Amino acid sequence: MVIPPIVIAAGGVSLLALLALQIAIGKRWIKFGRGQMKYHRWIAYLMAALALGHAFGGLVALGYIGL
């Protein structure tokens, strides 16, 4: 299966936007309530791991890293 580079880029931009939202929530620039803050840290770690995996996959798919 071939994934077009535009799909890889769109996924990366989406993850970056969600990560920026998590940072804004963590700095309490945006407030959702007590219950949301309980899960905020673990969701941020998960999103950071997904972003790193996505970046690595994108670099492999675009040929910057050869496997």
C-alpha positions in Angstrom: 0.0 0.0 0.0 1.4 3.4 -1.0 0.5 6.4 1.1 0.7 9.7 -0.7 3.0 12.3 0.9 0.1 14.7 1.2 -1.6 12.3 3.6 1.6 12.0 5.7 1.9 15.7 5.8 -1.8 16.2 6.8 -1.5 13.6 9.6 1.6 15.4 10.9 -0.1 18.8 10.8 -3.1 17.4 12.6 -1.0 15.8 15.3 1.0 19.0 15.7 -2.3 21.0 16.1 -3.6 18.6 18.8 -0.3 18.7 20.6 -0.4 22.5 20.6 -3.9 22.3 22.1 -2.6 20.0 24.8 0.2 22.4 25.6 -2.4 25.3 25.8 -4.5 23.2 28.2 -1.5 22.2 30.3 -0.5 25.9 30.7 -4.1 26.6 31.6 -4.6 29.1 28.8 -7.7 27.0 28.0 -9.8 25.6 30.8 -12.1 22.6 30.6 -12.5 21.6 34.3 -11.0 19.3 36.9 -11.9 16.0 35.3 -10.1 16.9 32.1 -6.8 17.8 33.8 -6.7 14.3 35.4 -6.2 12.7 32.0 -4.3 15.6 30.3 -0.8 14.4 31.1 -1.3 10.8 29.8 -3.0 12.0 26.7 -0.1 14.4 26.1 2.4 11.6 26.4 0.5 9.4 24.1 0.2 12.2 21.5 3.9 12.9 21.7 4.7 9.3 21.1 2.3 9.2 18.2 3.8 12.3 16.7 7.3 10.8 17.0 6.2 7.6 15.4 4.4 9.5 12.6 7.5 11.6 12.0 9.7 8.6 11.7 7.3 6.8 9.4 7.0 9.9 7.2 10.8 10.2 7.0 11.1 6.6 6.0 8.2 6.9 3.4 9.8 10.0 1.9 13.2 8.3 1.6 15.1 10.4 4.1 15.8 7.4 6.3 16.6 4.1 4.5 15.6 0.8 6.1 
